[in-house]
Amino acid sequence: MAPTPTMATAVPAEDATPKPRALYGEGITLVAFDRQGRLVTAGENGCINILKNLQDDNPVVIEDNKESSGINCMAFKASAPNDRLVVGGEDHMCRLYNMSKTENQFDALLSRFSSPVFATALNRTATVCAAAGEDMDIRIVQLSDHSYKTLSGHSGAVRALAFDPEMVYLASAGEDGALKLWDIESGSIEEESLALPIIRGGLDPEQHGMFTLQFSHSGKMLAVAIDKTVQIYNRQLEFQYALKELGHESNVSTLQWSNDDVYLASAGIDGVILIWEVASKQSLARFRHPNATCVTSLFWHPTEETLAYADAHGCVSLWRKPVRDSIKAKLTEEQVKEAEALAAQEQRMTAVNDLFADDDVPKKVVLKRSRRAQLVDSDDEDDGIMTSEMPHDYAAEEEAQQPTYGTMPLVEQQAPFQPSSSPLDQSKRFLVWNNVGIITSRQEEVTSAVDVEFHDTNTHRPVRLVDHFGFTMGTLSEHCLVLAAESHTPDEGDTRDHPRLEQPDWPRQHERIAYQDSQGWFAFVLGLLSVLFCRNLTTWASDETWQLFFPEGEEIEVVATGCGEAPFVAAATSKRYVRIYSSYGVARHVFALPGPVVSMAALDDKLLIAYHDGMGANGDQKMATMLVNVDKHKVESQNSLPLSAGAALSWIGFGDNGLPATIDSEEVMRVLVARWDGLWTPVAEFKSLRSEREQLDYYWPVGFTRDELLCVVCRGGETFPKVLPKPAISTVPLQLPLVCLPETAAREESFLRSRLLLEHTIDHEGLDELNREDALEIVAAQRRLDQDILAAISRSVQSKRAARALDLTTFLQVPASVELAVKLAVKGKMPQLAERMLLAKQALEESILERRRTLRRERALPLRAAPSHQPASSAPTPQRRHGSAAEAEMEADVTDQGASEAATPSMTERLRPAPALTPANPTAPKTLSRPKAVNPFARKQSPVKERRPSQTEQSDADMTAETGDEPAAKVAKVAEPVTPSPATPLGGGFRPKSFTTKATKVTATDKDKPKRKMSGYMLWLQANRKEMIKAHPGLSVKELAKKAGEIWKGMSSEEKAKWTAPAGDVPASDNVPVSADQPSPDKAKTTEVAA
């Protein structure tokens, strides 16, 4: 039988990858092919070598760099007919070479910069050159006459340049994280993207790569190396896709298009070179550098399938035939069929083996008989066929066909982490960054230190501690600095200053690891076991620090510190314990968690803990949270923690107003809402808020305020910031992910988010509606909330959506805001809407009064239970409708302030269409209206101050509200009922401006008081109304009144005197001014009601 052909693999043969040849010292090394196929290299010594092949022992060396400074960049176009080479280096020069010459290849000095040159580029015909460097300016030079133009726009060093093949655009990448597309003719920036990582302090090729970008030969695509991916943009710098499937495991250092644009080669800082097929977006071949060294340059041979590469150690080598033709193209037709048949047979054998495997599979075979069919191995062509000498077992076959359901794949539980901290694998990292300060750790070979920096330098000074224990976590408050470390074993090379004890002082429970030095035997003791360290920042005593070593087998995983009635320190351990200590190390409590801890945060007397609530499935973590009040010894909330699909928890903490919050790895922020029974409400989806240019950014949170997230913006796919240089704090606005009408979406989002935070503030700070100062603060916040709803009502009125406007009115929380909504409805000529809005105002006032009565009754219950507050002889009597005078006065004040919440749930039924309003019956037992508005900040004209009831009198008033015993000497204030204006010719319409109420004191003499007489104008108008209507039949009521005013003004004084004389108290002349204290007759439209 003919030998079986094997499928080709992407791994190159040994002879295809010769051993790298060392040409330079350590540093950036560059390589290219000229038109003749010779290797052109440049490196750290400033020399350019030209080799016929990799084994050439007599290369051509160009040494015109007198300073022997390194070459950082090289541009060469093998397709250009003139063999021009442009290099730039540390000597601030940009040089031009002619490689077609055998001697004196140096051609010209193109440009001199003020700093090192990092990037050069040539156009397709090698007639124009671009160069840039550390001075952030780009120069486009004409090689014919060396004239140039300058492009300015980068705020960091420019690291990469690439010409559009059509010479329309120039692409650039810089250390400022900006990817720019320039218009060459105008010199302006056409497009810009902040997709690159920001580099500060200089670029290290072995850490960040070479910042490479390159246009394809057709000019349709632009490839950019960003972190571990190769991103493809179109010619207008619009992102298309990323090459990352089965791709690089480290940052991409450099890349190069093949001559036909079919393939793209990319190399990483770990020495791995990949060949990508651009059409399928898959990697076809992979090669690892023999020394796993960072690859700094790639270049395709102009005619052969060979890829040259250079590394950061000065070596150059080749990878021959990295992409091979398909094996089917090299086989005959019979060989292809034979290979396909063997592949199908192998697939059948794999299916049979999987059927009888011991692993968990969806289907399995259960054989009931002891004698069963077996697989027979043979060397003939029937190999793989299942045979048996026993009768066929149909029962087993039938049972095998029954599907069995396997277990759902479980998800590995997330490891515990400290909020706002950097990964442990960093030598310089943040232990914590919160609203108090920053704790940074610096791990070095000789010594280690912990630096503490406070935001408020007036309160605390910076602190530096020598890290004896190798701290891996920390937290900070205004009172305590807390650090902790897991148990670890120092190795022999660890020469840090660890605490040591002499051999006789070994504690028995500590692990003993000894070494010998010039002073005798010592043992590492402190630092091996898990340690908790605390330093008091506001102590008055000398013992400001303490540390505790946990038992062997119990590891500290997360720490937190807060301050309620007294500062406390909390440590969650691997035994699922939460141990709480005082600020001086006294154990206050210890309790167990239902599952392993994930993270923890504290603020004031609250402790928020996230823990695993079981094993997750389908890629989702299963977590729960517990909110503990340390001072009250109470669990305020305990429920499941929602996370995005497949996401993990990335941050947990409190806002500056004490609101608990979490952020997952999908950057969805949720807050714990107590008034919704502890539900987690999403307040922002930061990924959806970012623009297309910011899609690779990541917000590293450190806290949040009422409207914004405080974070460090990490560019280019980084998920945490670097310690040096110190990053800056940015603010990102919060925005609830609502789906609502676009015209009012922003207003509705602002209202709901602000109301959520206001409700939490009221509960967190314990604001009391019955307290005047607290009520004023609540009302001020509620009026700010109502501004958003009023704006939405205005839009609804403009679009003639009466039902929606009325629905929005029910969200208003202050009666004065409802009055503004009524004015909007009147202005929009919607009288029926205004009428129903007035009913909504009445329902809102009733809900305010009822809620406040309930609060007073609840507070009066303990007083009534005490014998000293209520005589034994008093018997309960039915409650009066308005209570005592003090209570009515308090209700008037509170209603005036508008201190209320949203309307009651039954308000919707109260807003059904009602019949036309009729004058209220003055003798009705129930009279509710809004009292006269009182400005608490206005200066009173009378020197006599109104006496406010004392606490005892207020308590008595509350008791009177229950018993109905009201002192007869006190006179209650009764609000005046709502009275509509006279009917208009429109048919039952009314003017909301006439709905003005006035609180009046009702006495026994009010009904005997004479009514005010009519003015002369009103007497004249009453007598001549019919004649005016007959004279002007086409005028409306408004126009008729205007006409009457004009006639009255045109009358002489003698004619007016006939009507003003019977007025009695009314002045005889209209020219007599009215005093400022006396109200105008037109404004006095209130009705006095007798009790």
Order of alpha helices (4+ residues) and beta strands (2+ residues): beta-beta-beta-beta-beta-beta-beta-beta-beta-beta-beta-beta-beta-beta-beta-beta-beta-alpha-beta-beta-beta-beta-beta-beta-beta-beta-beta-beta-beta-alpha-beta-beta-alpha-beta-beta-beta-beta-beta-beta-beta-beta-beta-beta-beta-beta-beta-beta-beta-beta-beta-beta-beta-beta-beta-beta-beta-beta-beta-alpha-beta-beta-beta-alpha-alpha-alpha-alpha-alpha-alpha-alpha-alpha-beta-beta-alpha-alpha-alpha
